[in-house]
Each structure stands twice: as C-alpha cells, then as structure tokens.
Amino acid sequence: MRIILSLLAIFLSSGLVQAAKVDTIAVHSAAMNKAIKTVVIQPEGSMKKDLPTLYLLHGYSGNYGDWVNKVPAIKELADRYGILIVCPDGGFGSWYWDSEIDQDFKYETFVAKELVNYIDGKYPVIKDRSKRGITGLSMGGHGALYLAIRHQDTFGAVGSTAGGVDIRPFPNNWDMAKRIGAYDQNPQVWEGHTVMELTHLIKPKSLEIFIDCGTEDFFYAVNAKFHEKLTYLNIPHRYLSMPGAHNWDYWSKSIQYQLIFFQDFFSKV
C-alpha cells in the first residue's frame, strides 16, 4: 500500500508540472559592458515552430525573476498561447532609459536592440515586429511604452499594467533624478523621458496599445489621463480599469488580460 500511495503521489505531482521550459541566461551588453540576467520561458513544443515573442518587464526594485517567481501561472500562459516570454533584468531604477549621467544604465539600448538581437539569433522566434510585443508593470509599464514608441520598427504591440506613464508628478521618487537629473533643473529632459509627452511619435496604424491600471493604484490618475489623451488624439488603444492596488495581487490578474491582447495581435495574418 505504501508503494502504491508513493506512485500515486508521483503521478499526481507530475501532472502539475508546467510543460514550459524556464531558463535563466546571461546576455552580454556591449553598451554597458556587463552581462544582464534574463529569464526565458519557452512554451511546450517551442523547438518545432517559430514563435512570437513577448518582452515582459519588471518594476522598480524588482528583477528578472519577479514574473516567473511571483506569478507562476505565467508558464502556463506561455504554453496556452504559444508565446516565448522574455523577462530581462532592468536594473534598480533604470526606467529602461539610456542615462546620460550613469553609463551603467543603458537599458533602452540593451532591451530594444541588444536583447532582441540575441533572442532572435538564439531562439526559434519570428523575426518580425508583427510577432514581437512588449509589456510590463509599474516602471516596466512605462518602460514598455517608452521603448515601443521609440522603436516602432522593432515592436508591433505594447502593453502596460499600472505603468508610471507620467513621471513628472513624482520628481523625487524611484531614482529617476539619478538617471536624468533633477526635474527642477532639467524639465526639458523629463519632458522627453515621460511617456505622456511621446504620443506625437506614434505613427498611424503602427502600434497596437493596451493599458490597464487598478482603481486604487497611485498611478491610476496618470493612466486615466493618458487614456484621455490617446482618445483625444484619435490614437486607437484598449484601456481597462479594474479594482486593485499597486501590488502582485492585481498584476497576477491583469497579466491574463495582457496575454489575451497579445495573442489576439499575434494571431493576425
């Protein structure tokens, strides 16, 4: 009986194992002269066909392992939709900018160029913007929009969950002044580094956009204003607000809506 129970336990536990393959790799950045750790989630059967790619960014004080460790269901979602998910380390408070102050923070170049080139060369992915998207949470939501808008030849779709889409109301927070200087001394630099003021760069029918934010989130007001601005400018986008705060309980729910959006985009011929 003990042997039978042991075998049954093994059988049941094996059924719970995710089929997706999760690797942590180190990708060299020539721009920063260092290796950047990156989690790559390969769906089941990924070696048999070329896949779309989703770059998934973490938030301030987070790291490359946040999404896979704090939202384990991300592996099942990769399997369900057949998407290669790439989670790079974005540094502590990089905001995914190329800093002119600190040469150790060139994360725009790393994510939008160096990492994309590496993934395209090493994994069975479709090397076209129509099958490449980017999203993220909080700082990563801002970073996804910032990178996608500035690199529309690389990304065809962009998402943001609880993104800091306007940094100007928070001049003393989250190391931003360390990357681009103090707001009161560099207002024009801040204008050029906040997503809210980059809408004029969005080309017609170039980017598919989806933004969401919890109604109890401290970024809710700026996301609502960003939605209003996109609407006023007749820039097509999807906008979702749900009950929730700035935490993993909300993000673990919102990523499911994000993946539906990207699957819809990737499924287009």
C-alpha positions as CSV (number, residue, x, y, z in Angstrom):
1,M,0.0,0.0,0.0
2,R,2.8,2.4,0.8
3,I,4.4,1.8,-2.6
4,I,1.0,2.3,-4.3
5,L,0.5,5.6,-2.5
6,S,4.0,6.8,-3.4
7,L,3.5,6.0,-7.0
8,L,0.1,7.8,-6.9
9,A,1.7,10.9,-5.4
10,I,4.4,10.9,-8.1
11,F,1.7,10.6,-10.8
12,L,-0.4,13.4,-9.4
13,S,2.6,15.7,-8.9
14,S,3.8,15.1,-12.4
15,G,0.5,16.2,-13.8
16,L,1.0,19.6,-12.1
17,V,4.4,20.2,-13.6
18,Q,4.4,23.0,-16.2
19,A,5.5,21.9,-19.7
20,A,7.1,25.3,-20.4
21,K,10.9,25.4,-20.1
22,V,12.3,28.2,-17.9
23,D,15.9,29.2,-18.3
24,T,17.9,32.0,-16.7
25,I,20.6,33.2,-19.1
26,A,23.2,35.9,-19.1
27,V,23.2,38.3,-22.1
28,H,26.2,40.5,-22.7
29,S,25.5,44.2,-23.1
30,A,28.2,45.9,-25.1
31,A,26.6,49.3,-24.2
32,M,27.1,48.7,-20.5
33,N,30.0,46.2,-20.7
34,K,28.3,43.7,-18.4
35,A,26.1,40.6,-18.5
36,I,22.4,41.0,-17.8
37,K,20.5,38.1,-16.4
38,T,17.3,37.3,-18.3
39,V,14.6,34.7,-17.8
40,V,13.3,33.0,-21.0
41,I,10.1,31.0,-20.8
42,Q,9.8,28.6,-23.8
43,P,6.4,27.0,-24.3
44,E,5.9,23.3,-24.9
45,G,6.9,22.3,-28.4
46,S,8.8,25.5,-29.0
47,M,11.6,23.8,-31.0
48,K,9.1,22.6,-33.6
49,K,7.9,26.0,-34.9
50,D,8.8,29.7,-34.9
51,L,7.1,31.6,-32.1
52,P,6.0,35.2,-31.4
53,T,8.0,36.9,-28.6
54,L,6.8,38.9,-25.7
55,Y,9.2,41.0,-23.7
56,L,7.9,41.3,-20.1
57,L,9.5,44.0,-17.9
58,H,9.6,44.2,-14.1
59,G,9.1,47.2,-11.9
60,Y,11.2,49.4,-9.6
61,S,13.4,47.4,-7.1
62,G,12.4,44.2,-8.9
63,N,14.5,41.9,-11.1
64,Y,14.5,39.4,-13.9
65,G,12.9,36.7,-11.7
66,D,9.9,38.6,-10.5
67,W,7.3,37.5,-13.0
68,V,8.2,33.8,-13.1
69,N,8.6,33.6,-9.3
70,K,5.6,35.7,-8.2
71,V,3.2,34.7,-11.0
72,P,4.0,31.0,-11.6
73,A,0.9,30.9,-13.9
74,I,3.0,32.8,-16.5
75,K,4.4,29.5,-17.5
76,E,1.0,28.0,-18.2
77,L,0.1,31.2,-20.1
78,A,3.2,30.8,-22.3
79,D,2.1,27.2,-23.1
80,R,-1.6,28.1,-23.7
81,Y,-0.8,30.9,-26.2
82,G,2.4,29.5,-27.6
83,I,4.4,32.6,-26.9
84,L,8.1,32.9,-26.0
85,I,8.3,35.2,-22.9
86,V,11.5,37.1,-22.2
87,C,12.0,38.8,-18.8
88,P,15.2,40.9,-18.7
89,D,16.7,42.5,-15.6
90,G,16.1,46.2,-15.9
91,G,18.5,47.3,-13.1
92,F,17.5,49.0,-9.9
93,G,15.5,52.1,-11.0
94,S,16.7,52.3,-14.7
95,W,13.2,53.2,-16.0
96,Y,14.6,51.5,-19.2
97,W,16.2,54.7,-20.3
98,D,19.7,55.3,-21.7
99,S,21.1,57.5,-18.9
100,E,23.4,60.3,-19.9
101,I,24.5,60.6,-16.3
102,D,25.3,57.0,-15.4
103,Q,26.9,54.8,-18.1
104,D,25.9,51.7,-16.2
105,F,22.3,52.4,-17.2
106,K,21.8,51.9,-20.9
107,Y,18.7,49.8,-20.7
108,E,17.0,51.2,-23.7
109,T,19.8,50.0,-25.9
110,F,20.0,46.7,-24.1
111,V,16.3,45.8,-24.3
112,A,15.3,47.3,-27.6
113,K,18.4,46.3,-29.5
114,E,21.0,44.0,-27.9
115,L,18.5,41.6,-26.2
116,V,16.2,41.5,-29.2
117,N,19.1,40.7,-31.5
118,Y,20.3,38.0,-29.1
119,I,16.8,36.3,-28.7
120,D,16.3,36.5,-32.5
121,G,19.6,34.7,-33.0
122,K,19.3,32.0,-30.3
123,Y,15.6,31.0,-30.2
124,P,13.0,29.8,-32.6
125,V,11.2,33.1,-32.9
126,I,9.6,35.0,-35.8
127,K,12.0,37.9,-36.5
128,D,9.4,40.5,-37.4
129,R,7.7,43.3,-35.5
130,S,4.3,41.8,-36.2
131,K,5.2,38.9,-33.9
132,R,7.0,40.9,-31.3
133,G,5.5,42.7,-28.3
134,I,6.5,44.3,-25.0
135,T,4.7,45.0,-21.8
136,G,5.5,45.4,-18.1
137,L,4.4,46.6,-14.7
138,S,4.9,49.9,-13.0
139,M,8.3,51.1,-14.0
140,G,8.2,48.3,-16.6
141,G,4.9,49.6,-17.9
142,H,6.4,52.9,-18.5
143,G,9.5,51.2,-20.0
144,A,7.4,49.1,-22.4
145,L,5.6,52.1,-23.7
146,Y,8.7,54.2,-23.8
147,L,10.7,51.6,-25.8
148,A,7.8,50.6,-28.1
149,I,7.0,54.2,-29.1
150,R,10.7,54.9,-29.7
151,H,11.3,51.6,-31.6
152,Q,8.2,51.1,-33.7
153,D,10.3,49.2,-36.2
154,T,11.0,46.6,-33.5
155,F,7.7,46.2,-31.6
156,G,4.3,46.0,-33.2
157,A,2.3,45.9,-30.0
158,V,2.7,47.3,-26.5
159,G,1.1,46.9,-23.1
160,S,1.4,48.5,-19.7
161,T,-0.1,47.4,-16.4
162,A,-0.1,50.0,-13.6
163,G,2.5,51.9,-15.6
164,G,4.2,55.2,-14.5
165,V,3.1,56.7,-17.7
166,D,3.8,60.3,-16.5
167,I,6.8,60.7,-14.3
168,R,6.5,64.4,-13.7
169,P,4.2,64.3,-10.7
170,F,6.8,62.2,-8.9
171,P,10.1,64.2,-9.2
172,N,11.7,62.8,-6.0
173,N,10.8,59.2,-6.4
174,W,12.3,55.9,-7.5
175,D,15.8,57.1,-8.5
176,M,14.6,58.9,-11.6
177,A,16.7,62.0,-10.8
178,K,19.8,59.8,-10.6
179,R,19.2,58.8,-14.2
180,I,18.1,62.1,-15.9
181,G,18.9,64.8,-13.4
182,A,16.6,66.8,-11.1
183,Y,13.3,67.8,-12.5
184,D,13.6,71.5,-11.5
185,Q,17.0,71.7,-13.2
186,N,16.2,69.6,-16.3
187,P,12.5,70.0,-17.1
188,Q,13.0,69.5,-20.8
189,V,14.9,66.3,-20.2
190,W,12.0,65.0,-18.1
191,E,9.5,66.0,-20.9
192,G,11.5,63.9,-23.3
193,H,11.6,60.9,-21.0
194,T,8.0,60.7,-19.9
195,V,5.6,58.6,-22.0
196,M,2.8,61.2,-21.6
197,E,4.8,63.5,-23.9
198,L,5.8,61.0,-26.5
199,T,2.4,60.5,-28.1
200,H,3.3,62.7,-31.1
201,L,5.8,60.0,-32.1
202,I,3.2,57.3,-32.5
203,K,2.8,56.6,-36.2
204,P,-0.7,56.0,-37.6
205,K,-1.6,52.3,-37.5
206,S,1.9,51.4,-36.2
207,L,1.4,50.3,-32.7
208,E,-1.4,48.3,-31.0
209,I,-1.7,49.6,-27.5
210,F,-3.3,48.2,-24.3
211,I,-3.1,49.9,-20.9
212,D,-4.6,48.8,-17.6
213,C,-4.5,50.0,-14.0
214,G,-6.2,49.3,-10.7
215,T,-8.6,51.9,-9.4
216,E,-6.8,52.1,-6.0
217,D,-3.4,52.4,-7.6
218,F,-1.3,55.6,-7.0
219,F,-0.7,55.6,-10.8
220,Y,-4.4,55.4,-11.6
221,A,-4.8,59.1,-12.2
222,V,-1.9,59.4,-14.7
223,N,-3.1,56.3,-16.5
224,A,-6.7,57.7,-16.8
225,K,-5.2,61.0,-18.2
226,F,-3.0,59.0,-20.6
227,H,-6.1,57.2,-21.9
228,E,-7.9,60.5,-22.2
229,K,-5.0,62.0,-24.2
230,L,-4.8,59.0,-26.6
231,T,-8.6,59.2,-27.1
232,Y,-8.4,63.0,-27.8
233,L,-5.6,62.4,-30.4
234,N,-7.6,59.6,-32.0
235,I,-4.9,57.1,-31.3
236,P,-6.5,53.6,-31.2
237,H,-5.9,51.7,-28.0
238,R,-7.5,49.5,-25.4
239,Y,-8.0,50.7,-21.8
240,L,-9.0,48.7,-18.8
241,S,-9.5,49.7,-15.2
242,M,-10.3,47.2,-12.5
243,P,-10.5,47.2,-8.7
244,G,-7.0,46.8,-7.4
245,A,-3.9,48.4,-5.9
246,H,-0.2,48.6,-6.8
247,N,0.6,45.0,-5.9
248,W,1.1,41.5,-7.2
249,D,-2.4,40.5,-6.5
250,Y,-3.5,42.9,-9.2
251,W,-0.7,42.2,-11.6
252,S,-1.2,38.5,-11.4
253,K,-4.8,39.1,-12.7
254,S,-4.0,41.8,-15.2
255,I,-1.3,39.7,-17.0
256,Q,-4.1,37.4,-18.1
257,Y,-5.8,40.2,-19.9
258,Q,-2.5,41.4,-21.3
259,L,-1.7,37.9,-22.7
260,I,-5.2,37.8,-24.4
261,F,-4.4,41.1,-26.0
262,F,-1.1,40.0,-27.3
263,Q,-2.4,36.6,-28.5
264,D,-5.1,38.5,-30.5
265,F,-2.3,40.6,-32.0
266,F,0.0,37.7,-32.8
267,S,-2.8,35.8,-34.4
268,K,-3.3,38.3,-37.2
269,V,-2.1,37.3,-40.6
